[in-house]
Amino acid sequence: MSTSSAFENESLSEKVKRTIVDRVVDGTYPPGMRLVELQLAKEFGVSQAPVREALRELSTTRLVENIPRRGTFVRAATQDDLSEVYFVRLALEGTAAAAAYPALHADPSPLREALAGMREAAASNDAHGIARYSTQFHRAVVAATGNRLMTEIWDSLYVEARTMATVVRGHVDLETAAEAHVPILEAFESGTPELCTSLVIAHQHEYSILPQG
């Protein structure tokens, strides 16, 4: 992995963080593994500073944990962990849907673009793409409320990483995952705020109870 190619167009710490998340999710870095700054820096071809920053930020996601005087370790994600995140998302997005309705009803293009991205990712069997564009879709709903604090709280959940975990560990069919967003888009296009709210809540509930293999 070279700095010039792998880290192009993205900050070093963000790229390191994304790579670590991917490897935690796919099992390359298994639960209990110690993540050593120097080793990761050598592996990624960067200095220790972006690795340190990435690990610090990841400790807030509960994907890794920092144990005083021992180091940073990959944390075993449990069904309860993921269910709790989806429960919080249900509350946030369920509240956001009605408030976002006027803006997205007038201009649903952010949702359409995200759905198109998900469909393209599904066609190429790209789980990372599904996670990325699903995150874009749901963030667009929250952002359309105009409530910056709500958006900041939503961002703090690291939705893309947890969506990726759900897709991989839950053995989710990518095409099904993409098409599950169609009723939500259609509700914003031609439905009511109440319908949008009920569909967004049902969507989060469905994933909150998905078994994680």
Backbone as CSV, one residue per row, in Angstrom:
resi,resn,N_x,N_y,N_z,CA_x,CA_y,CA_z,C_x,C_y,C_z
1,MET,0.853,-1.187,0.000,0.000,0.000,0.000,0.884,1.231,0.000
2,SER,0.831,2.056,-1.047,1.666,3.245,-1.116,0.855,4.479,-0.772
3,THR,1.541,5.456,-0.187,0.877,6.693,0.194,0.314,7.405,-1.026
4,SER,1.055,7.402,-2.128,0.652,8.164,-3.304,-0.601,7.618,-3.961
5,SER,-0.813,6.310,-3.912,-1.960,5.726,-4.594,-3.114,5.438,-3.657
6,ALA,-2.861,4.678,-2.585,-3.949,4.247,-1.712,-4.577,5.393,-0.953
7,PHE,-3.790,6.459,-0.656,-4.297,7.545,0.164,-4.627,8.797,-0.646
8,GLU,-4.718,8.670,-1.958,-4.996,9.810,-2.816,-6.404,10.346,-2.552
9,ASN,-6.526,11.671,-2.532,-7.814,12.360,-2.389,-8.510,12.103,-1.062
10,GLU,-7.809,11.695,-0.048,-8.400,11.497,1.265,-7.294,11.686,2.297
11,SER,-7.636,12.279,3.450,-6.612,12.504,4.457,-6.038,11.170,4.907
12,LEU,-4.800,11.203,5.352,-4.138,9.974,5.781,-4.905,9.299,6.916
13,SER,-5.307,10.066,7.916,-5.991,9.448,9.053,-7.326,8.848,8.651
14,GLU,-8.049,9.516,7.726,-9.331,8.984,7.266,-9.131,7.688,6.493
15,LYS,-8.115,7.654,5.637,-7.867,6.445,4.856,-7.411,5.301,5.759
16,VAL,-6.541,5.611,6.712,-6.108,4.589,7.668,-7.303,4.072,8.456
17,LYS,-8.130,4.985,8.902,-9.308,4.595,9.679,-10.228,3.692,8.857
18,ARG,-10.468,4.084,7.611,-11.339,3.283,6.741,-10.755,1.883,6.524
19,THR,-9.453,1.814,6.320,-8.808,0.517,6.082,-8.885,-0.365,7.323
20,ILE,-8.644,0.214,8.482,-8.737,-0.559,9.725,-10.157,-1.081,9.919
21,VAL,-11.142,-0.205,9.689,-12.541,-0.620,9.828,-12.847,-1.780,8.895
22,ASP,-12.431,-1.663,7.635,-12.679,-2.740,6.674,-12.082,-4.059,7.156
23,ARG,-10.873,-4.003,7.715,-10.194,-5.230,8.128,-10.763,-5.799,9.421
24,VAL,-11.304,-4.922,10.274,-11.996,-5.417,11.462,-13.286,-6.119,11.048
25,VAL,-14.017,-5.486,10.125,-15.303,-6.025,9.691,-15.146,-7.347,8.961
26,ASP,-14.123,-7.449,8.070,-13.988,-8.690,7.300,-13.184,-9.772,8.019
27,GLY,-12.719,-9.464,9.244,-12.043,-10.481,10.042,-10.545,-10.546,9.872
28,THR,-9.985,-9.682,9.009,-8.532,-9.666,8.861,-7.875,-9.323,10.190
29,TYR,-8.481,-8.388,10.905,-8.063,-8.067,12.265,-9.124,-8.645,13.202
30,PRO,-8.911,-9.824,13.747,-9.934,-10.502,14.544,-10.104,-9.903,15.933
31,PRO,-11.220,-10.186,16.590,-11.435,-9.713,17.964,-10.294,-10.130,18.872
32,GLY,-9.852,-9.196,19.689,-8.758,-9.473,20.611,-7.388,-9.129,20.080
33,MET,-7.290,-8.887,18.769,-5.986,-8.550,18.193,-5.551,-7.163,18.650
34,ARG,-4.283,-7.044,19.025,-3.743,-5.747,19.413,-3.330,-4.987,18.164
35,LEU,-3.734,-3.725,18.078,-3.391,-2.867,16.955,-2.253,-1.952,17.397
36,VAL,-1.067,-2.228,16.883,0.135,-1.516,17.301,0.436,-0.404,16.296
37,GLU,0.556,0.810,16.788,0.762,1.978,15.928,1.929,1.797,14.971
38,LEU,3.071,1.413,15.492,4.271,1.305,14.670,4.092,0.266,13.575
39,GLN,3.506,-0.881,13.927,3.303,-1.934,12.933,2.337,-1.486,11.842
40,LEU,1.248,-0.832,12.245,0.279,-0.359,11.263,0.883,0.722,10.377
41,ALA,1.685,1.602,10.972,2.328,2.657,10.194,3.239,2.065,9.114
42,LYS,3.995,1.036,9.476,4.860,0.370,8.500,4.029,-0.326,7.432
43,GLU,2.944,-0.975,7.852,2.086,-1.697,6.912,1.455,-0.764,5.884
44,PHE,1.043,0.436,6.343,0.367,1.377,5.456,1.327,2.344,4.764
45,GLY,2.590,2.329,5.194,3.560,3.221,4.584,3.370,4.673,4.960
46,VAL,2.973,4.908,6.218,2.761,6.280,6.694,3.472,6.455,8.030
47,SER,3.449,7.676,8.547,4.003,7.915,9.874,3.019,7.423,10.926
48,GLN,3.440,7.453,12.188,2.564,6.977,13.254,1.444,7.963,13.581
49,ALA,1.640,9.237,13.227,0.657,10.263,13.597,-0.747,9.974,13.052
50,PRO,-0.929,9.701,11.745,-2.282,9.414,11.257,-2.846,8.119,11.814
51,VAL,-1.986,7.161,12.112,-2.457,5.906,12.708,-2.955,6.175,14.119
52,ARG,-2.213,6.973,14.860,-2.613,7.316,16.231,-3.960,8.045,16.225
53,GLU,-4.114,8.980,15.279,-5.365,9.733,15.188,-6.529,8.817,14.812
54,ALA,-6.293,7.906,13.869,-7.345,6.981,13.440,-7.782,6.079,14.587
55,LEU,-6.825,5.550,15.332,-7.150,4.666,16.453,-7.895,5.416,17.546
56,ARG,-7.508,6.659,17.763,-8.192,7.463,18.778,-9.664,7.683,18.393
57,GLU,-9.890,7.991,17.128,-11.259,8.213,16.672,-12.057,6.911,16.684
58,LEU,-11.413,5.814,16.315,-12.106,4.530,16.268,-12.485,4.030,17.660
59,SER,-11.775,4.480,18.670,-12.105,4.031,20.025,-13.490,4.512,20.437
60,THR,-13.979,5.576,19.779,-15.313,6.084,20.104,-16.407,5.274,19.416
61,THR,-16.044,4.433,18.458,-17.040,3.665,17.716,-17.365,2.329,18.369
62,ARG,-16.545,1.910,19.326,-16.675,0.621,19.999,-16.276,-0.542,19.088
63,LEU,-15.655,-0.223,17.953,-15.084,-1.281,17.120,-13.721,-1.698,17.665
64,VAL,-13.030,-0.751,18.282,-11.778,-1.041,18.968,-11.872,-0.444,20.369
65,GLU,-11.022,-0.890,21.268,-11.014,-0.338,22.619,-9.593,-0.135,23.082
66,ASN,-9.390,0.958,23.795,-8.077,1.259,24.342,-8.042,0.845,25.807
67,ILE,-7.136,-0.047,26.125,-6.991,-0.521,27.498,-5.741,0.121,28.086
68,PRO,-5.891,0.915,29.137,-4.736,1.622,29.725,-3.565,0.686,30.022
69,ARG,-2.379,1.138,29.621,-1.112,0.433,29.848,-0.992,-0.881,29.072
70,ARG,-1.977,-1.184,28.243,-1.902,-2.399,27.426,-1.922,-2.095,25.930
71,GLY,-2.752,-1.142,25.518,-2.806,-0.792,24.110,-4.218,-0.815,23.552
72,THR,-4.309,-0.770,22.228,-5.594,-0.756,21.531,-5.863,-2.132,20.945
73,PHE,-7.069,-2.634,21.183,-7.434,-3.978,20.748,-8.740,-3.954,19.967
74,VAL,-8.856,-4.895,19.039,-10.110,-5.060,18.305,-11.164,-5.598,19.257
75,ARG,-12.279,-4.948,19.273,-13.358,-5.339,20.172,-14.319,-6.266,19.446
76,ALA,-14.768,-7.296,20.113,-15.736,-8.214,19.520,-17.095,-7.527,19.464
77,ALA,-17.596,-7.290,18.245,-18.909,-6.663,18.083,-19.991,-7.701,18.351
78,THR,-20.915,-7.350,19.205,-22.000,-8.271,19.542,-23.283,-7.839,18.866
79,GLN,-24.247,-8.740,18.847,-25.562,-8.406,18.322,-26.151,-7.224,19.088
80,ASP,-25.928,-7.208,20.397,-26.456,-6.115,21.220,-25.860,-4.776,20.810
81,ASP,-24.545,-4.768,20.510,-23.897,-3.524,20.092,-24.570,-2.945,18.855
82,LEU,-24.722,-3.789,17.836,-25.310,-3.323,16.584,-26.776,-2.972,16.762
83,SER,-27.495,-3.750,17.558,-28.908,-3.460,17.798,-29.082,-2.118,18.483
84,GLU,-28.170,-1.801,19.413,-28.246,-0.516,20.106,-28.062,0.644,19.130
85,VAL,-27.121,0.495,18.198,-26.891,1.553,17.218,-28.118,1.740,16.339
86,TYR,-28.703,0.634,15.888,-29.888,0.744,15.043,-31.069,1.329,15.814
87,PHE,-31.135,1.055,17.119,-32.196,1.631,17.935,-32.046,3.150,18.005
88,VAL,-30.803,3.617,18.159,-30.551,5.057,18.185,-30.846,5.662,16.816
89,ARG,-30.445,4.973,15.759,-30.739,5.458,14.415,-32.241,5.524,14.180
90,LEU,-32.962,4.533,14.680,-34.415,4.523,14.538,-35.005,5.789,15.152
91,ALA,-34.528,6.133,16.335,-35.039,7.328,17.016,-34.682,8.597,16.236
92,LEU,-33.430,8.700,15.802,-32.989,9.888,15.086,-33.661,10.020,13.720
93,GLU,-33.599,8.948,12.923,-34.131,9.028,11.571,-35.654,9.044,11.550
94,GLY,-36.264,8.359,12.527,-37.714,8.407,12.618,-38.203,9.812,12.897
95,THR,-37.480,10.531,13.745,-37.810,11.925,14.034,-37.481,12.819,12.843
96,ALA,-36.367,12.515,12.172,-35.908,13.350,11.062,-36.821,13.269,9.850
97,ALA,-37.437,12.118,9.614,-38.169,11.891,8.371,-39.236,12.954,8.102
98,ALA,-40.081,13.211,9.093,-41.152,14.188,8.890,-40.588,15.588,8.679
99,ALA,-39.547,15.925,9.447,-38.946,17.253,9.314,-38.234,17.418,7.970
100,ALA,-37.707,16.302,7.445,-36.991,16.340,6.169,-37.934,16.313,4.973
101,TYR,-39.188,15.951,5.205,-40.132,15.741,4.102,-40.252,16.945,3.169
102,PRO,-40.463,18.163,3.655,-40.626,19.284,2.721,-39.449,19.447,1.764
103,ALA,-38.221,19.364,2.287,-37.045,19.557,1.445,-36.869,18.414,0.449
104,LEU,-37.038,17.177,0.910,-36.813,16.035,0.020,-37.993,15.796,-0.914
105,HIS,-39.165,16.220,-0.517,-40.314,16.144,-1.426,-40.116,17.119,-2.584
106,ALA,-39.585,18.295,-2.271,-39.328,19.294,-3.306,-38.162,18.884,-4.196
107,ASP,-37.159,18.232,-3.606,-35.976,17.822,-4.366,-35.431,16.503,-3.817
108,PRO,-35.936,15.374,-4.338,-35.477,14.073,-3.845,-34.195,13.581,-4.494
109,SER,-33.515,14.459,-5.248,-32.326,14.018,-5.984,-31.238,13.420,-5.099
110,PRO,-31.016,13.906,-3.858,-29.991,13.247,-3.028,-30.305,11.779,-2.763
111,LEU,-31.573,11.469,-2.593,-31.961,10.073,-2.365,-31.852,9.263,-3.656
112,ARG,-32.253,9.860,-4.754,-32.160,9.157,-6.043,-30.717,8.821,-6.388
113,GLU,-29.828,9.790,-6.163,-28.409,9.563,-6.467,-27.818,8.463,-5.593
114,ALA,-28.187,8.448,-4.319,-27.678,7.414,-3.421,-28.218,6.041,-3.817
115,LEU,-29.486,5.980,-4.195,-30.064,4.709,-4.638,-29.376,4.212,-5.908
116,ALA,-29.114,5.114,-6.834,-28.401,4.731,-8.060,-27.030,4.164,-7.718
117,GLY,-26.352,4.769,-6.743,-25.059,4.256,-6.314,-25.169,2.875,-5.710
118,MET,-26.208,2.656,-4.895,-26.414,1.334,-4.298,-26.681,0.284,-5.365
119,ARG,-27.484,0.630,-6.355,-27.794,-0.332,-7.419,-26.551,-0.689,-8.227
120,GLU,-25.732,0.321,-8.498,-24.483,0.065,-9.219,-23.562,-0.821,-8.390
121,ALA,-23.492,-0.561,-7.090,-22.659,-1.377,-6.207,-23.172,-2.809,-6.140
122,ALA,-24.479,-2.967,-6.075,-25.066,-4.314,-6.023,-24.757,-5.083,-7.299
123,ALA,-24.820,-4.399,-8.429,-24.566,-5.056,-9.715,-23.129,-5.543,-9.821
124,SER,-22.213,-4.874,-9.143,-20.798,-5.271,-9.187,-20.375,-6.012,-7.922
125,ASN,-21.363,-6.417,-7.116,-21.103,-7.175,-5.884,-20.137,-6.441,-4.961
126,ASP,-20.355,-5.147,-4.823,-19.478,-4.281,-4.038,-20.138,-3.952,-2.703
127,ALA,-19.799,-4.722,-1.660,-20.394,-4.500,-0.341,-19.996,-3.148,0.234
128,HIS,-18.755,-2.731,-0.037,-18.321,-1.429,0.454,-19.152,-0.319,-0.172
129,GLY,-19.438,-0.456,-1.456,-20.254,0.544,-2.137,-21.662,0.605,-1.585
130,ILE,-22.230,-0.556,-1.294,-23.566,-0.585,-0.688,-23.555,0.175,0.637
131,ALA,-22.562,-0.093,1.467,-22.469,0.578,2.763,-22.297,2.079,2.583
132,ARG,-21.459,2.464,1.633,-21.180,3.884,1.421,-22.432,4.633,0.944
133,TYR,-23.122,4.083,-0.061,-24.279,4.786,-0.617,-25.521,4.654,0.260
134,SER,-25.624,3.575,1.016,-26.707,3.480,1.992,-26.528,4.560,3.052
135,THR,-25.290,4.734,3.490,-24.990,5.794,4.450,-25.345,7.154,3.866
136,GLN,-24.995,7.365,2.603,-25.306,8.630,1.935,-26.816,8.863,1.895
137,PHE,-27.576,7.804,1.619,-29.037,7.897,1.539,-29.632,8.340,2.878
138,HIS,-29.242,7.626,3.934,-29.830,7.913,5.240,-29.338,9.252,5.803
139,ARG,-28.092,9.594,5.520,-27.592,10.884,5.988,-28.326,12.028,5.307
140,ALA,-28.703,11.807,4.040,-29.439,12.844,3.318,-30.767,13.159,3.995
141,VAL,-31.394,12.134,4.562,-32.656,12.350,5.281,-32.406,13.216,6.505
142,VAL,-31.386,12.868,7.276,-31.084,13.629,8.489,-30.643,15.048,8.139
143,ALA,-29.781,15.177,7.134,-29.269,16.495,6.757,-30.375,17.408,6.246
144,ALA,-31.392,16.816,5.615,-32.485,17.619,5.046,-33.335,18.288,6.116
145,THR,-33.177,17.891,7.360,-33.896,18.569,8.445,-33.332,19.954,8.704
146,GLY,-32.076,20.166,8.321,-31.412,21.429,8.613,-30.948,21.534,10.049
147,ASN,-31.090,20.457,10.800,-30.701,20.439,12.214,-29.259,19.939,12.310
148,ARG,-28.344,20.863,12.512,-26.924,20.494,12.510,-26.550,19.600,13.679
149,LEU,-27.141,19.835,14.832,-26.825,19.005,15.988,-27.263,17.566,15.752
150,MET,-28.452,17.372,15.189,-28.920,16.017,14.884,-27.976,15.333,13.908
151,THR,-27.522,16.076,12.917,-26.603,15.504,11.924,-25.278,15.130,12.565
152,GLU,-24.764,15.967,13.463,-23.513,15.663,14.153,-23.651,14.403,15.016
153,ILE,-24.766,14.273,15.698,-25.000,13.079,16.521,-25.071,11.844,15.633
154,TRP,-25.767,11.965,14.518,-25.878,10.840,13.573,-24.498,10.452,13.046
155,ASP,-23.694,11.459,12.684,-22.340,11.181,12.179,-21.489,10.460,13.218
156,SER,-21.709,10.747,14.487,-20.896,10.154,15.549,-21.126,8.654,15.695
157,LEU,-22.168,8.136,15.037,-22.467,6.704,15.120,-21.612,5.879,14.148
158,TYR,-20.856,6.555,13.292,-20.041,5.849,12.284,-20.897,4.837,11.525
159,VAL,-21.929,5.354,10.888,-22.940,4.511,10.252,-22.363,3.645,9.144
160,GLU,-21.454,4.204,8.342,-20.921,3.417,7.234,-20.215,2.156,7.730
161,ALA,-19.413,2.292,8.787,-18.694,1.133,9.327,-19.671,0.090,9.846
162,ARG,-20.704,0.537,10.524,-21.663,-0.411,11.105,-22.563,-1.015,10.035
163,THR,-22.857,-0.240,8.984,-23.609,-0.801,7.866,-22.797,-1.885,7.182
164,MET,-21.497,-1.628,7.020,-20.613,-2.618,6.415,-20.589,-3.887,7.263
165,ALA,-20.532,-3.728,8.565,-20.540,-4.888,9.455,-21.826,-5.681,9.294
166,THR,-22.948,-4.983,9.186,-24.231,-5.664,9.028,-24.304,-6.402,7.703
167,VAL,-23.845,-5.754,6.634,-23.889,-6.371,5.306,-23.054,-7.639,5.270
168,VAL,-21.836,-7.563,5.848,-20.917,-8.709,5.797,-21.337,-9.804,6.772
169,ARG,-21.537,-9.442,8.032,-21.825,-10.446,9.056,-23.249,-10.963,8.976
170,GLY,-24.158,-10.147,8.459,-25.546,-10.579,8.339,-25.827,-11.276,7.027
171,HIS,-24.786,-11.400,6.182,-24.927,-12.076,4.881,-26.102,-11.494,4.093
172,VAL,-26.111,-10.174,4.006,-27.196,-9.464,3.343,-27.035,-9.532,1.829
173,ASP,-28.119,-9.843,1.128,-28.113,-9.806,-0.334,-28.032,-8.347,-0.771
174,LEU,-27.045,-8.014,-1.595,-26.789,-6.620,-1.923,-27.923,-5.997,-2.730
175,GLU,-28.482,-6.738,-3.650,-29.591,-6.189,-4.445,-30.807,-5.919,-3.551
176,THR,-31.070,-6.854,-2.644,-32.180,-6.672,-1.709,-31.953,-5.449,-0.831
177,ALA,-30.713,-5.268,-0.381,-30.381,-4.117,0.458,-30.616,-2.811,-0.289
178,ALA,-30.236,-2.777,-1.556,-30.441,-1.558,-2.339,-31.925,-1.274,-2.543
179,GLU,-32.659,-2.295,-2.968,-34.072,-2.096,-3.300,-34.932,-1.812,-2.070
180,ALA,-34.440,-2.148,-0.895,-35.188,-1.860,0.337,-35.372,-0.360,0.546
181,HIS,-34.569,0.444,-0.136,-34.674,1.891,0.010,-35.686,2.520,-0.948
182,VAL,-36.159,1.738,-1.910,-37.082,2.288,-2.913,-38.377,2.814,-2.297
183,PRO,-39.043,2.048,-1.415,-40.286,2.575,-0.831,-40.080,3.893,-0.068
184,ILE,-38.916,4.041,0.563,-38.636,5.277,1.292,-38.512,6.442,0.316
185,LEU,-37.776,6.233,-0.766,-37.650,7.263,-1.794,-39.021,7.635,-2.352
186,GLU,-39.822,6.636,-2.692,-41.137,6.895,-3.274,-42.047,7.645,-2.302
187,ALA,-41.896,7.354,-1.002,-42.707,8.055,-0.001,-42.339,9.533,0.052
188,PHE,-41.047,9.833,-0.049,-40.647,11.241,-0.069,-41.080,11.922,-1.367
189,GLU,-41.097,11.170,-2.464,-41.486,11.748,-3.745,-42.982,12.034,-3.812
190,SER,-43.797,11.074,-3.375,-45.238,11.211,-3.606,-46.114,10.803,-2.429
191,GLY,-45.517,10.501,-1.289,-46.282,10.087,-0.121,-46.510,11.224,0.850
192,THR,-46.574,10.860,2.104,-46.827,11.830,3.168,-45.708,11.776,4.208
193,PRO,-45.604,12.801,5.038,-44.597,12.759,6.109,-44.801,11.562,7.030
194,GLU,-46.048,11.224,7.281,-46.353,10.093,8.162,-45.883,8.777,7.547
195,LEU,-46.066,8.625,6.251,-45.622,7.402,5.577,-44.099,7.322,5.595
196,CYS,-43.438,8.436,5.345,-41.969,8.455,5.380,-41.467,8.013,6.748
197,THR,-42.080,8.543,7.792,-41.672,8.207,9.152,-41.834,6.724,9.427
198,SER,-42.983,6.163,9.058,-43.243,4.745,9.341,-42.298,3.851,8.565
199,LEU,-41.981,4.204,7.328,-41.088,3.372,6.512,-39.646,3.436,7.012
200,VAL,-39.209,4.621,7.404,-37.844,4.767,7.930,-37.689,3.977,9.224
201,ILE,-38.689,4.051,10.089,-38.637,3.308,11.352,-38.633,1.806,11.091
202,ALA,-39.504,1.349,10.187,-39.575,-0.084,9.874,-38.256,-0.580,9.289
203,HIS,-37.627,0.249,8.473,-36.351,-0.115,7.844,-35.277,-0.335,8.903
204,GLN,-35.159,0.588,9.858,-34.155,0.443,10.908,-34.464,-0.740,11.817
205,HIS,-35.729,-0.952,12.094,-36.095,-2.082,12.950,-35.730,-3.410,12.294
206,GLU,-35.949,-3.509,11.008,-35.633,-4.753,10.294,-34.162,-5.104,10.417
207,TYR,-33.294,-4.102,10.300,-31.856,-4.366,10.388,-31.391,-4.541,11.822
208,SER,-32.123,-3.968,12.766,-31.716,-4.098,14.176,-31.845,-5.525,14.685
209,ILE,-32.716,-6.315,14.052,-32.928,-7.694,14.500,-32.292,-8.712,13.562
210,LEU,-31.501,-8.224,12.600,-30.847,-9.127,11.657,-29.735,-9.899,12.353
211,PRO,-29.753,-11.231,12.292,-28.691,-12.005,12.944,-27.321,-11.673,12.366
212,GLN,-26.330,-11.584,13.228,-24.963,-11.308,12.790,-24.147,-12.587,12.892
213,GLY,-23.769,-13.111,11.725,-23.030,-14.358,11.711,-21.572,-14.178,12.008
